[in-house]
C-alpha cells in the first residue's frame, strides 16, 4: 500500500548496512522468499547498499536464500556465534565451554528432551523423530543423525550452540529453559528463539555482537545500521541498530526493542518498507 509505511524521518541514504532475520521476518510459513521480496532486496545491490542475513541457522540451511539474494557480505549464523561467507569460509566462531555442552547433554538425556547440537555448519541429533523433523525438514545438508552423543567427543570443544525442540508444548520449553538458567547462569545465555525452541548460547554472544563486528569491519557506526527481526533473539540487534524494525507478527520483546513496527512477514512488509524508501532515495 503506497504511503502506508512512509515516514520522512527515515532516509535510505542514512544507512550503510541492512541486516535481515530470515524466518518470520523475510519469509513466512512457506520458508521461501517471495518474488517481490527477492527483487526488492536485489535492488539494494544496484544502489550500493550492503546487506546480509542474521539467523539462528547454519550455512547449509541458509545458502539457497543467500545465493538468491547474491549476498556479498559475511552471513551471521547460529545467532551470532559464527560469521561465515557464502563459500563456506569461517571468519570467526565462538564456542560453548565444553562442560556446559556436556551438562546440557546430561540434562536432556535425563529428562528425555530432544537436544540439537550445532558445530559450525553442521547439526547433530541422536535421531530424527516427529518432534524434530518439522523444524529441520528444509535442511537438505549438514544434518547428522549420530545415535549417541559420544560420537562428537572429538569436536565437543567446537559447539556453537545447543537447543531443545518441542513443537507441541511451549510450557515444556519454559520449564527446560528455567533449568538451563539455574545451571548455566553467568556462564551461558538462554534464549527462546521461537515458540518451539530454547537455545543455549555462548555468554554475551548475540546477533547484535556479530552485527557490531561486521559494522566495525566496514568502518561504519551502529547508527548506520538498519535491522529487521521478529523474535526474542532479534531484540538485542534491533535495540543496537540505528533503526531497528520489527514486523507485526513479532514477539513482545522484539517489538519493545524496535524503533518501528511495520506489517507482517506474510505481507512482505520489510520489502514494502524498503521499496518506499527506495522510491524516495537520494
C-alpha positions in Angstrom: 0.0 0.0 0.0 1.7 3.2 -1.2 2.5 5.6 1.7 1.5 3.0 4.4 4.9 2.9 6.0 6.4 6.2 4.8 7.8 8.5 7.4 10.0 11.4 6.3 12.3 10.8 9.3 13.7 7.7 7.5 16.1 8.0 4.6 17.8 5.0 3.0 20.9 7.1 2.4 21.4 7.3 6.2 22.2 3.6 6.3 25.3 1.8 5.2 24.3 -1.8 6.3 21.0 -3.6 6.4 20.6 -6.8 8.3 17.6 -9.2 8.0 16.5 -12.0 10.2 15.0 -14.7 7.9 12.2 -16.9 9.4 9.3 -14.9 10.5 10.8 -11.7 9.0 11.7 -12.1 5.4 9.9 -15.5 4.9 6.7 -16.8 6.4 5.2 -20.3 6.6 6.4 -21.2 3.1 10.1 -20.7 4.2 10.7 -19.3 0.7 11.4 -15.8 -0.5 8.6 -14.4 -2.5 9.4 -12.7 -5.8 8.6 -9.2 -4.6 10.9 -9.5 -1.6 13.7 -11.1 -3.6 13.6 -8.4 -6.4 13.4 -5.6 -3.9 16.4 -6.7 -1.9 18.4 -7.3 -5.2 17.8 -3.6 -5.9 19.9 -2.8 -2.8 22.9 -4.0 -4.8 22.2 -1.6 -7.6 22.0 1.3 -5.0 25.3 0.2 -3.5 23.8 -0.6 0.0 25.3 -3.7 1.6 23.1 -6.1 3.3 23.2 -9.5 4.9 21.3 -12.2 6.8 21.3 -12.9 10.5 19.9 -16.2 11.6 20.0 -19.0 14.1 20.5 -21.5 11.3 23.7 -22.9 9.8 25.0 -22.2 6.3 23.6 -25.3 4.5 20.1 -24.2 5.7 20.7 -20.6 4.6 22.8 -20.8 1.5 19.9 -21.1 -1.0 18.4 -17.9 0.2 21.8 -16.2 0.4 22.5 -17.2 -3.1 19.1 -16.0 -4.3 19.9 -12.6 -2.8 23.5 -12.6 -4.1 24.7 -11.7 -0.6 28.3 -10.3 -0.8 28.9 -9.8 2.9 29.6 -12.4 5.5 26.5 -14.1 6.9 25.6 -14.1 10.6 24.9 -17.7 11.6 23.9 -19.5 14.8 22.5 -16.3 16.4 25.9 -14.6 16.2 28.2 -17.5 17.1 29.5 -17.8 13.6 30.4 -15.3 10.9 30.7 -17.1 7.6 31.0 -16.3 3.9 28.7 -17.9 1.3 31.6 -20.0 0.1 31.9 -21.6 3.5 34.9 -19.7 4.8 34.5 -19.1 8.5 35.7 -15.7 9.6 35.2 -16.4 13.3 33.2 -18.6 15.6 32.6 -18.7 19.3 32.1 -21.9 21.2 30.3 -23.0 24.4 32.5 -24.2 27.2 32.8 -28.0 27.0 31.4 -28.6 30.5 28.3 -26.7 29.6 27.7 -28.8 26.5 28.3 -32.0 28.5 25.9 -30.9 31.2 23.2 -29.9 28.7 23.5 -33.4 27.2 23.2 -35.0 30.7 20.1 -32.9 31.5 18.4 -33.7 28.2 19.2 -37.4 28.5 17.7 -37.5 32.0 14.6 -35.6 31.1 14.2 -37.2 27.7 14.4 -33.9 25.8 15.1 -33.6 22.1 18.6 -31.9 22.0 20.1 -30.5 18.9 23.8 -29.5 18.8 25.4 -27.1 16.3 29.1 -27.3 15.4 30.0 -24.5 12.9 28.0 -25.5 9.8 26.8 -29.0 10.9 23.9 -30.0 13.0 23.9 -33.2 15.2 21.0 -35.1 16.6 20.7 -38.6 18.1 17.9 -39.5 15.7 15.2 -37.8 13.6 11.7 -38.0 15.0 8.3 -36.4 14.7 9.2 -33.6 17.0 12.5 -32.6 15.4 11.5 -33.2 11.7 9.1 -30.3 11.3 11.8 -27.8 12.4 14.5 -29.3 10.2 12.6 -30.7 7.2 14.0 -28.0 4.9 17.6 -28.7 5.9 19.0 -30.7 2.9 22.6 -30.9 4.1 24.5 -30.5 7.2 22.1 -32.7 9.4 23.8 -35.6 11.1 22.0 -38.5 12.9 24.6 -40.0 15.2 22.8 -42.3 17.6 25.0 -41.5 20.6 26.5 -38.2 21.7 29.9 -39.8 22.3 30.4 -39.6 18.5 31.0 -35.9 18.7 33.6 -36.1 21.5 36.3 -35.1 19.1 34.5 -31.9 18.3 32.8 -31.1 21.5 35.0 -28.0 22.1 33.7 -26.5 18.8 29.9 -26.4 19.7 28.5 -23.1 18.8 25.1 -23.7 20.4 22.7 -26.3 21.8 19.0 -26.2 21.6 15.9 -28.1 22.7 12.9 -28.6 20.4 9.3 -29.0 21.5 6.7 -28.4 18.8 3.7 -29.2 20.9 4.0 -27.6 24.3 5.7 -24.2 24.9 5.4 -24.7 28.6 7.8 -27.6 28.4 10.3 -25.2 26.8 9.8 -22.6 29.5 10.5 -25.3 32.1 13.6 -26.6 30.5 14.8 -23.0 29.8 14.4 -22.3 33.6 16.5 -25.4 34.3 19.2 -24.2 31.9 19.1 -20.8 33.6 19.7 -22.3 37.0 22.5 -24.5 35.7 24.3 -22.0 33.5 23.6 -18.5 34.8 26.5 -16.2 34.3 28.3 -18.8 32.0 25.9 -19.0 29.0 22.9 -17.3 27.6 19.5 -19.0 27.5 17.3 -17.6 24.7 13.8 -18.6 23.5 14.3 -18.2 19.7 10.8 -19.2 18.7 7.7 -20.8 20.4 9.3 -24.2 19.6 12.9 -23.7 20.5 15.1 -22.8 23.5 18.8 -22.3 23.0 22.0 -22.3 25.0 24.4 -19.8 23.5 27.9 -18.6 24.4 27.7 -15.9 27.1 27.2 -12.4 25.6 27.0 -13.6 22.0 24.0 -12.3 20.1 23.1 -11.3 16.6 23.9 -7.8 17.8 27.5 -8.6 18.7 28.1 -10.1 15.3 26.5 -7.1 13.6 28.8 -4.8 15.6 31.8 -6.8 14.5 30.6 -6.6 10.9 29.9 -2.9 11.1 33.4 -2.4 12.6 34.9 -4.3 9.7 33.0 -2.0 7.3 34.2 1.1 9.3 30.7 2.3 10.0 28.8 3.0 13.2 25.8 1.1 14.5 23.8 4.2 13.9 24.2 3.5 10.2 22.7 0.0 10.5 19.1 -0.9 9.8 17.9 -4.2 11.1 14.7 -6.2 10.7 13.6 -9.0 13.1 10.7 -10.8 14.7 11.6 -12.7 17.8 13.4 -12.5 21.2 16.8 -13.4 19.8 16.5 -10.4 17.4 15.8 -8.0 20.2 19.4 -7.1 21.0 20.1 -6.5 17.3 17.0 -4.3 16.9 18.0 -2.3 20.0 21.6 -1.9 18.9 20.9 -0.8 15.3 20.4 2.8 14.4 17.0 1.7 13.1 15.5 -1.5 14.5 12.4 -2.6 12.7 10.0 -5.4 14.0 7.4 -7.0 11.8 3.8 -7.0 13.1 4.0 -10.7 13.9 7.0 -10.1 16.2 7.3 -11.2 19.8 6.7 -8.6 22.6 10.4 -8.5 23.3 11.3 -7.7 19.6 8.6 -5.0 19.4 9.8 -3.4 22.6 13.4 -3.3 21.3 12.4 -1.9 17.9 12.2 1.7 16.9 9.4 0.9 14.4 6.8 -1.8 13.8 5.7 -2.5 10.3 3.3 -5.0 8.7 3.7 -8.8 8.9 6.2 -11.0 7.1 3.3 -12.7 5.3 2.5 -9.3 3.8 6.2 -8.9 2.6 6.3 -5.9 4.9 10.1 -5.5 5.1 10.3 -5.4 1.3 7.4 -2.9 1.1 9.0 -0.7 3.6 12.3 -0.7 1.7 10.6 -0.1 -1.6 9.0 3.0 -0.3 12.4 4.2 1.0 13.9 3.4 -2.5 11.1 5.5 -4.1 12.4 8.5 -2.1 16.1 7.5 -2.3 18.5 10.3 -3.0 
